[in-house]
Amino acid sequence: MLSRHHVAPELLGDALAGLHAHPPLVQCLTNVVAAQWTANILLAVGASPAMVDNPDEAGGFAAVAGGVLINLGTPQHDTAAAMAQAATGAAAAGTPWVLDPVGAGGLPWRTRVALDLLSRSAPAIIRGNASEILGLSGGEGGKGVDSEHTAEAALGAAAELAREHGSVVAVSGAVDHLTDGRRVVRVANGTELLTRVTGTGCALGALMAGFCAVVEDPLLAATAATATLTVAAEEAAGRSRGPGGFAVALLDELALITPAVLAERTRLS
């Protein structure tokens, strides 16, 4: 039975203040489409990105990073090997890591890669769209990387997945649903323009890894990251004419957002 968890808005502000005070080093093993964008998103909030994604260095670097993102957007055999090394290295060092199982359920090979990573160690957070979370739980998933399900529809599967692995599962959607298998938080901020710029979900996974480096509770870390991105996105949408201007404005707003603004404007339930 899931219970609605009330996250005090000031805790979100405290999390952002902690990230600003102690900028985390975030290792990103991510897809080629989103690598630069993800690095820029991290830099905008004050974190330090490190795109260390080869098998010879990934495991060792995961041991010294503050947080690790493993994103299956464009996996190759060598990067999959690096991901396995990073997950193992992170587990051995106690480094929190985030799994973004892009295309899980819809694409069989990467689904197997994701399940192999989960068998190696439990991520602090699993982040995906509803179809990816359902696919990771044994469902059909979506077509490629597109979601065919709502976040609400995937909440039961997300809670099961969270309990199975001892992780927080964050399901992106019009309203984001986040659960650790017992508690559930909903974040209702955002804008349709987030779906018109590639890599925003990938960057959200990196933000979650960054917040995990400075916040002990992974559910709070995932919520703070989601709120930071979506509140900044609302501000950016208000002064943009389209996706191109929005992308630039989003980086600006992420650099400008304050703990007080985050606490005031996040819509939680």
C-alpha positions as CSV (number, residue, x, y, z in Angstrom):
1,M,0.0,0.0,0.0
2,L,1.5,3.3,-1.1
3,S,1.2,6.3,1.2
4,R,1.3,9.9,-0.1
5,H,4.5,11.4,1.2
6,H,4.5,15.1,1.9
7,V,7.9,16.6,1.0
8,A,8.2,20.0,2.7
9,P,9.0,22.6,0.0
10,E,11.8,24.0,2.1
11,L,13.6,20.6,2.0
12,L,13.8,21.1,-1.8
13,G,15.3,24.5,-1.3
14,D,17.8,23.0,1.2
15,A,18.8,20.3,-1.3
16,L,19.5,22.9,-4.0
17,A,21.4,25.1,-1.5
18,G,23.5,22.0,-0.6
19,L,24.2,21.3,-4.2
20,H,25.3,25.0,-4.7
21,A,27.5,24.8,-1.5
22,H,29.1,21.5,-2.4
23,P,29.2,21.2,-6.2
24,P,29.2,17.4,-7.0
25,L,31.3,15.6,-9.5
26,V,28.9,13.7,-11.7
27,Q,30.1,10.9,-14.0
28,C,27.8,10.5,-17.0
29,L,27.7,7.4,-19.2
30,T,25.1,8.7,-21.5
31,N,23.9,8.8,-25.1
32,V,25.7,10.7,-27.9
33,V,22.6,12.8,-28.6
34,A,22.4,14.2,-25.1
35,A,26.0,14.3,-23.9
36,Q,26.8,18.0,-24.5
37,W,23.3,19.1,-23.4
38,T,23.6,17.0,-20.2
39,A,27.0,18.5,-19.4
40,N,25.6,22.0,-19.9
41,I,22.6,21.3,-17.6
42,L,24.9,20.2,-14.9
43,L,27.2,23.2,-15.3
44,A,24.2,25.5,-15.2
45,V,23.2,24.3,-11.7
46,G,26.9,24.4,-10.5
47,A,27.8,20.7,-10.7
48,S,30.8,19.3,-12.5
49,P,30.2,16.8,-15.3
50,A,32.6,14.1,-16.3
51,M,31.8,12.1,-19.4
52,V,34.0,9.1,-18.5
53,D,32.4,6.2,-20.4
54,N,35.1,3.8,-21.5
55,P,35.7,0.3,-19.9
56,D,39.3,1.1,-18.9
57,E,38.3,4.1,-16.7
58,A,34.6,3.9,-15.9
59,G,34.8,1.7,-12.9
60,G,37.7,3.5,-11.2
61,F,36.1,6.9,-11.9
62,A,32.8,5.8,-10.4
63,A,34.6,5.2,-7.1
64,V,35.7,8.9,-6.9
65,A,32.6,10.6,-8.4
66,G,29.9,12.1,-6.2
67,G,27.2,10.4,-8.3
68,V,27.0,8.4,-11.5
69,L,24.4,8.4,-14.4
70,I,24.1,5.4,-16.6
71,N,21.8,6.2,-19.5
72,L,21.0,3.6,-22.2
73,G,20.1,6.0,-25.0
74,T,22.6,4.9,-27.6
75,P,24.4,1.9,-26.2
76,Q,27.3,0.2,-27.9
77,H,29.1,-3.0,-26.8
78,D,32.0,-1.1,-25.4
79,T,29.9,1.5,-23.6
80,A,27.7,-1.3,-22.2
81,A,30.9,-2.9,-20.8
82,A,31.9,0.5,-19.3
83,M,28.4,0.8,-17.7
84,A,28.8,-2.6,-16.1
85,Q,32.2,-1.5,-14.7
86,A,30.7,1.8,-13.5
87,A,27.8,0.1,-11.7
88,T,30.2,-2.3,-10.0
89,G,32.7,0.4,-9.1
90,A,29.9,2.6,-7.7
91,A,28.6,-0.2,-5.6
92,A,32.0,-1.0,-4.2
93,A,32.7,2.6,-3.2
94,G,29.2,3.5,-2.0
95,T,28.7,6.0,-4.8
96,P,25.0,6.5,-5.6
97,W,24.1,5.8,-9.3
98,V,21.1,6.5,-11.4
99,L,19.8,4.1,-14.2
100,D,17.9,5.6,-17.1
101,P,16.7,2.5,-19.1
102,V,16.0,4.3,-22.3
103,G,13.9,2.0,-24.6
104,A,13.6,-0.8,-22.1
105,G,10.9,-3.2,-23.0
106,G,10.7,-2.0,-26.6
107,L,14.3,-2.9,-27.6
108,P,15.4,-6.4,-26.4
109,W,19.2,-6.0,-26.3
110,R,19.2,-2.8,-24.2
111,T,16.5,-4.3,-22.0
112,R,19.0,-7.2,-21.2
113,V,21.7,-4.6,-20.6
114,A,19.5,-2.8,-18.1
115,L,18.6,-6.0,-16.3
116,D,22.2,-7.0,-16.1
117,L,23.1,-3.7,-14.6
118,L,20.3,-4.1,-12.0
119,S,21.7,-7.5,-11.1
120,R,25.1,-6.1,-10.4
121,S,24.0,-3.5,-7.8
122,A,21.0,-1.5,-6.8
123,P,20.8,2.0,-8.2
124,A,19.8,4.8,-5.9
125,I,17.2,5.9,-8.5
126,I,15.7,4.4,-11.7
127,R,14.3,7.1,-13.9
128,G,12.3,6.6,-17.0
129,N,9.1,7.3,-18.8
130,A,6.1,5.1,-18.0
131,S,6.6,2.6,-20.9
132,E,10.3,2.1,-19.9
133,I,9.4,1.4,-16.3
134,L,6.7,-1.0,-17.4
135,G,9.2,-2.6,-19.8
136,L,11.8,-3.0,-17.1
137,S,9.2,-4.7,-15.0
138,G,8.5,-7.3,-17.6
139,G,5.8,-5.4,-19.6
140,E,5.7,-4.7,-23.3
141,G,7.3,-1.2,-23.0
142,G,6.8,1.3,-25.8
143,K,7.9,1.7,-29.4
144,G,11.5,2.6,-29.2
145,V,12.0,5.4,-26.7
146,D,8.5,6.9,-26.9
147,S,6.1,6.3,-24.0
148,E,2.7,4.8,-24.7
149,H,1.5,4.9,-21.1
150,T,0.8,7.5,-18.4
151,A,2.9,7.9,-15.3
152,E,-0.1,7.1,-13.2
153,A,-0.6,3.8,-15.1
154,A,3.0,2.8,-14.3
155,L,2.9,3.6,-10.6
156,G,2.1,0.1,-9.5
157,A,4.9,-1.4,-11.5
158,A,7.2,1.4,-10.3
159,A,6.5,0.6,-6.7
160,E,7.1,-3.1,-7.3
161,L,10.4,-2.3,-9.0
162,A,11.4,0.0,-6.2
163,R,10.7,-2.6,-3.5
164,E,12.5,-5.3,-5.5
165,H,15.8,-3.3,-5.9
166,G,15.6,-1.0,-2.9
167,S,15.6,2.0,-5.2
168,V,13.6,5.0,-5.9
169,V,11.7,4.9,-9.2
170,A,10.9,8.2,-10.9
171,V,8.3,8.0,-13.7
172,S,8.3,11.1,-15.9
173,G,5.1,12.4,-17.4
174,A,2.7,15.4,-17.4
175,V,2.8,14.9,-13.7
176,D,5.9,13.1,-12.5
177,H,5.4,10.2,-10.1
178,L,8.2,9.2,-7.7
179,T,8.2,6.3,-5.3
180,D,10.4,4.2,-3.0
181,G,7.8,1.4,-2.9
182,R,6.2,2.8,0.3
183,R,5.9,6.5,-0.3
184,V,4.8,8.4,-3.4
185,V,5.4,12.0,-4.4
186,R,3.9,13.8,-7.4
187,V,5.5,16.9,-9.0
188,A,3.1,18.8,-11.2
189,N,5.4,21.4,-12.7
190,G,6.7,21.5,-16.3
191,T,5.9,22.5,-19.8
192,E,5.2,20.8,-23.1
193,L,8.4,22.4,-24.5
194,L,10.4,19.9,-22.4
195,T,9.3,17.3,-25.0
196,R,10.4,19.5,-27.9
197,V,14.1,19.6,-26.9
198,T,16.1,16.3,-27.1
199,G,17.9,15.1,-24.0
200,T,15.9,16.8,-21.2
201,G,15.0,13.4,-19.6
202,C,18.6,12.3,-19.9
203,A,19.7,15.5,-18.3
204,L,17.2,15.0,-15.5
205,G,18.9,11.7,-14.7
206,A,22.2,13.5,-14.4
207,L,20.6,16.1,-12.1
208,M,19.3,13.2,-9.9
209,A,22.8,11.8,-9.7
210,G,24.1,15.2,-8.7
211,F,21.5,15.6,-5.9
212,C,22.1,12.1,-4.7
213,A,25.7,13.3,-4.0
214,V,24.5,15.9,-1.5
215,V,21.2,14.5,-0.2
216,E,20.9,11.2,1.8
217,D,17.3,10.4,1.0
218,P,17.1,9.3,-2.7
219,L,13.4,10.1,-2.8
220,L,14.2,13.7,-1.8
221,A,17.1,13.8,-4.2
222,A,14.9,12.6,-7.1
223,T,12.1,15.1,-6.2
224,A,14.5,18.0,-5.8
225,A,16.1,17.3,-9.2
226,T,12.7,16.9,-10.9
227,A,11.4,20.1,-9.3
228,T,14.6,22.1,-10.2
229,L,14.3,21.2,-13.9
230,T,10.6,21.6,-14.2
231,V,10.3,24.9,-12.3
232,A,13.2,26.3,-14.3
233,A,11.5,25.0,-17.5
234,E,8.3,26.9,-16.6
235,E,10.2,30.1,-16.2
236,A,12.1,29.5,-19.5
237,A,8.8,28.8,-21.4
238,G,7.4,32.1,-20.3
239,R,10.1,34.0,-22.2
240,S,10.6,31.7,-25.2
241,R,9.1,31.8,-28.7
242,G,9.9,28.1,-29.4
243,P,12.1,25.2,-28.7
244,G,15.4,26.8,-29.7
245,G,14.9,29.8,-27.5
246,F,13.5,27.6,-24.8
247,A,16.7,25.5,-24.7
248,V,18.9,28.5,-24.2
249,A,16.5,30.0,-21.6
250,L,16.4,26.8,-19.7
251,L,20.1,26.9,-19.1
252,D,19.8,30.5,-17.9
253,E,17.0,29.7,-15.6
254,L,18.8,26.7,-14.1
255,A,21.7,29.0,-13.4
256,L,19.4,31.6,-11.8
257,I,17.0,29.5,-9.8
258,T,17.3,30.0,-6.0
259,P,16.4,27.7,-3.2
260,A,13.6,30.2,-2.2
261,V,12.1,30.2,-5.7
262,L,12.3,26.4,-5.9
263,A,10.5,26.0,-2.6
264,E,7.8,28.6,-3.5
265,R,7.0,27.4,-7.0
266,T,7.1,23.6,-6.8
267,R,3.7,22.0,-7.0
268,L,3.8,18.9,-4.9
269,S,1.1,16.3,-4.0
